[in-house]
Amino acid sequence: MAILQSGRKICSSIQASLTWCQGTPELPGIRRRIYYIAKDQIASFPDLPRDALGRPGSAILNGDFTLIADKTWKFIEILPDKSQLTSEAQGEMPSQTQLNKLVAVHPGVGQEASAAAAYINNTDNVFIVEDMKGNFRVLGNDKWTTKATVAQDLGQGATGTTSTTINVEVTDEVPAPFYVGKLETEDGEIDCAGPGQQGEFTPIP
């Protein structure tokens, strides 16, 4: 926070120690189902907590994604061993941000998978992935446009592999923020802050 002293602003630090206990398992990868929705179907977004200077003090979003009436999150089933979530810094001080990237590989190349290009390309979406510890991470916000593209590979020869690959890039202030709110899916509600930070699913009756 900023403290006024003799008419002069004194900026306090938000830095903290970062520890890690030896032997603590850090499980890599993401789970086989990701969720997405177009931003024009979101009525309000959760946001990062900030101090008096506007600095994010946490990577955990406050609040929920509130959807407009009758809209739900859709899902895509992927191959976890071929899919990846990454984040890298971009820009220059004092305007550095993070570029969050998702490569999501779906094995199918049929009519339904091919149609994905029609509603993912050229659409500003939010994507949510679940890591191997049950944390839900968000790609997409109400500040920057999400760029998503679809590529397809029908394989080569008898030992080739088919795939429909969704590539996502979006700018944010932190690496893929954590989401602990609710997800209203077509199958039911997911509590992303469920037991042990793992999504707790409530099916539609």
C-alpha positions as CSV (number, residue, x, y, z in Angstrom):
1,M,0.0,0.0,0.0
2,A,1.0,3.6,-0.4
3,I,1.7,5.7,2.8
4,L,1.7,9.5,2.8
5,Q,4.6,10.9,4.8
6,S,5.2,14.7,4.9
7,G,3.2,15.0,1.7
8,R,5.3,12.4,0.0
9,K,4.1,9.0,-1.1
10,I,6.1,6.1,0.3
11,C,5.5,2.8,-1.5
12,S,5.5,-0.4,0.6
13,S,6.6,-3.7,-0.9
14,I,4.2,-6.6,-1.6
15,Q,7.1,-9.1,-2.0
16,A,7.1,-12.2,0.1
17,S,9.3,-15.2,0.7
18,L,8.7,-18.3,-1.6
19,T,9.4,-21.6,0.1
20,W,9.3,-25.2,-1.0
21,C,9.7,-28.2,1.3
22,Q,11.9,-31.0,-0.1
23,G,9.9,-34.1,-1.0
24,T,6.7,-32.1,-1.7
25,P,5.2,-33.6,-4.9
26,E,4.6,-31.2,-7.8
27,L,2.5,-33.1,-10.3
28,P,2.9,-31.9,-13.9
29,G,0.3,-31.7,-16.5
30,I,-3.4,-31.0,-16.9
31,R,-6.5,-33.2,-16.7
32,R,-8.4,-34.6,-19.7
33,R,-11.4,-32.2,-19.7
34,I,-11.1,-28.4,-20.3
35,Y,-14.0,-25.9,-20.2
36,Y,-14.7,-22.9,-22.4
37,I,-17.3,-20.3,-23.1
38,A,-17.6,-17.2,-25.3
39,K,-17.1,-13.9,-23.4
40,D,-20.3,-12.5,-24.8
41,Q,-22.1,-15.1,-22.7
42,I,-20.5,-13.9,-19.4
43,A,-22.4,-11.2,-17.5
44,S,-19.6,-10.5,-15.0
45,F,-16.0,-11.7,-14.4
46,P,-14.1,-12.5,-11.2
47,D,-11.1,-10.3,-10.6
48,L,-7.7,-10.2,-9.0
49,P,-7.5,-8.7,-5.5
50,R,-5.5,-5.4,-5.5
51,D,-3.9,-3.0,-3.1
52,A,-4.3,0.8,-3.0
53,L,-1.8,1.1,-5.9
54,G,-3.7,-1.4,-8.1
55,R,-1.1,-4.1,-7.7
56,P,-2.4,-7.7,-7.6
57,G,-1.7,-9.2,-4.2
58,S,-2.7,-12.8,-5.1
59,A,-3.1,-15.1,-8.2
60,I,-6.5,-16.3,-6.9
61,L,-9.5,-14.6,-8.5
62,N,-12.2,-13.1,-6.3
63,G,-15.8,-13.9,-7.2
64,D,-17.5,-16.1,-9.8
65,F,-18.1,-16.1,-13.5
66,T,-21.7,-15.0,-13.8
67,L,-23.3,-16.2,-17.0
68,I,-26.3,-14.7,-18.8
69,A,-29.5,-16.7,-18.7
70,D,-29.5,-20.3,-19.9
71,K,-25.8,-20.3,-20.8
72,T,-23.4,-23.0,-19.6
73,W,-19.7,-23.8,-19.9
74,K,-18.9,-26.4,-22.6
75,F,-16.1,-28.9,-22.4
76,I,-13.5,-30.5,-24.6
77,E,-11.9,-33.8,-23.9
78,I,-8.2,-33.8,-24.6
79,L,-5.1,-36.0,-24.5
80,P,-3.3,-34.8,-21.3
81,D,0.1,-36.3,-22.4
82,K,0.1,-34.1,-25.5
83,S,-1.5,-30.9,-23.9
84,Q,0.2,-28.2,-22.0
85,L,-0.3,-24.9,-20.1
86,T,2.6,-22.4,-20.1
87,S,3.2,-18.8,-19.2
88,E,5.9,-16.3,-20.0
89,A,6.7,-12.7,-19.3
90,Q,6.2,-10.1,-22.1
91,G,6.7,-6.4,-22.6
92,E,9.0,-4.0,-20.8
93,M,9.0,-2.3,-17.4
94,P,6.8,-0.8,-16.1
95,S,4.2,-2.5,-18.3
96,Q,5.3,-6.2,-18.2
97,T,2.5,-8.8,-18.3
98,Q,2.2,-12.5,-18.7
99,L,1.4,-14.3,-21.9
100,N,-0.5,-17.4,-21.0
101,K,-0.6,-20.2,-23.5
102,L,-2.6,-23.5,-23.8
103,V,-2.1,-26.3,-26.3
104,A,-5.1,-28.7,-26.0
105,V,-5.0,-31.8,-28.2
106,H,-8.3,-33.5,-28.9
107,P,-7.8,-36.9,-30.7
108,G,-10.8,-36.7,-33.0
109,V,-10.9,-35.4,-36.5
110,G,-14.6,-36.1,-37.4
111,Q,-17.4,-33.8,-38.2
112,E,-17.9,-32.6,-34.6
113,A,-14.2,-32.0,-34.0
114,S,-13.9,-30.2,-37.4
115,A,-16.8,-27.9,-36.5
116,A,-14.8,-26.6,-33.5
117,A,-13.0,-24.3,-35.9
118,A,-16.3,-22.5,-36.7
119,Y,-17.0,-21.6,-33.0
120,I,-13.4,-21.3,-31.6
121,N,-11.6,-19.4,-34.4
122,N,-12.4,-15.7,-34.4
123,T,-14.3,-16.0,-31.1
124,D,-13.2,-14.3,-27.8
125,N,-13.4,-17.1,-25.3
126,V,-12.4,-17.9,-21.7
127,F,-10.8,-21.4,-21.1
128,I,-10.4,-23.1,-17.8
129,V,-8.2,-26.1,-17.2
130,E,-7.7,-28.3,-14.1
131,D,-4.2,-29.2,-13.1
132,M,-3.2,-32.5,-11.5
133,K,-3.6,-31.1,-8.0
134,G,-7.2,-30.1,-8.7
135,N,-6.6,-26.4,-9.1
136,F,-8.6,-24.6,-11.8
137,R,-6.6,-22.2,-13.9
138,V,-8.1,-19.5,-16.2
139,L,-7.1,-18.3,-19.6
140,G,-9.1,-15.2,-20.5
141,N,-10.3,-12.0,-18.8
142,D,-12.3,-8.9,-19.5
143,K,-9.2,-6.8,-20.3
144,W,-7.5,-8.5,-23.2
145,T,-8.7,-10.5,-26.2
146,T,-8.2,-14.3,-26.1
147,K,-6.7,-15.6,-29.4
148,A,-7.7,-19.2,-30.1
149,T,-6.9,-21.2,-33.3
150,V,-7.7,-24.7,-34.4
151,A,-5.4,-27.0,-36.4
152,Q,-6.1,-30.5,-37.6
153,D,-3.9,-33.4,-38.6
154,L,-5.4,-36.5,-40.2
155,G,-2.1,-38.4,-39.6
156,Q,0.3,-40.0,-42.0
157,G,0.6,-43.7,-42.9
158,A,-0.6,-46.7,-40.9
159,T,1.2,-45.6,-37.7
160,G,0.3,-41.9,-37.8
161,T,-1.8,-40.1,-35.3
162,T,-4.9,-37.9,-35.8
163,S,-5.5,-34.8,-33.8
164,T,-7.5,-31.5,-33.6
165,T,-5.3,-29.0,-31.7
166,I,-6.6,-25.9,-30.0
167,N,-4.0,-23.2,-29.4
168,V,-4.9,-20.4,-27.0
169,E,-2.9,-17.3,-26.2
170,V,-4.0,-14.5,-23.8
171,T,-2.4,-11.7,-21.8
172,D,-2.9,-11.5,-18.1
173,E,-1.2,-9.9,-15.1
174,V,-0.2,-13.3,-13.5
175,P,0.3,-16.8,-14.9
176,A,-3.1,-18.4,-15.5
177,P,-5.0,-17.2,-12.4
178,F,-6.6,-19.7,-10.0
179,Y,-10.4,-19.9,-9.9
180,V,-12.2,-21.1,-6.8
181,G,-15.8,-20.2,-7.8
182,K,-18.6,-22.1,-9.5
183,L,-18.7,-23.5,-13.0
184,E,-22.2,-23.9,-14.4
185,T,-21.7,-26.7,-17.0
186,E,-24.3,-28.5,-19.2
187,D,-23.9,-31.6,-16.9
188,G,-24.2,-29.7,-13.6
189,E,-22.4,-27.4,-11.3
190,I,-18.7,-27.7,-10.4
191,D,-17.4,-26.1,-7.2
192,C,-13.8,-25.3,-8.1
193,A,-13.0,-24.8,-4.4
194,G,-14.3,-28.2,-3.4
195,P,-12.6,-30.5,-0.9
196,G,-8.9,-30.4,-1.2
197,Q,-9.1,-27.6,-3.8
198,Q,-10.4,-30.3,-6.2
199,G,-13.6,-29.7,-8.2
200,E,-16.7,-31.0,-6.5
201,F,-19.4,-31.9,-9.1
202,T,-23.1,-31.5,-8.5
203,P,-25.1,-33.2,-11.3
204,I,-28.3,-31.7,-12.7
205,P,-31.2,-33.5,-11.2
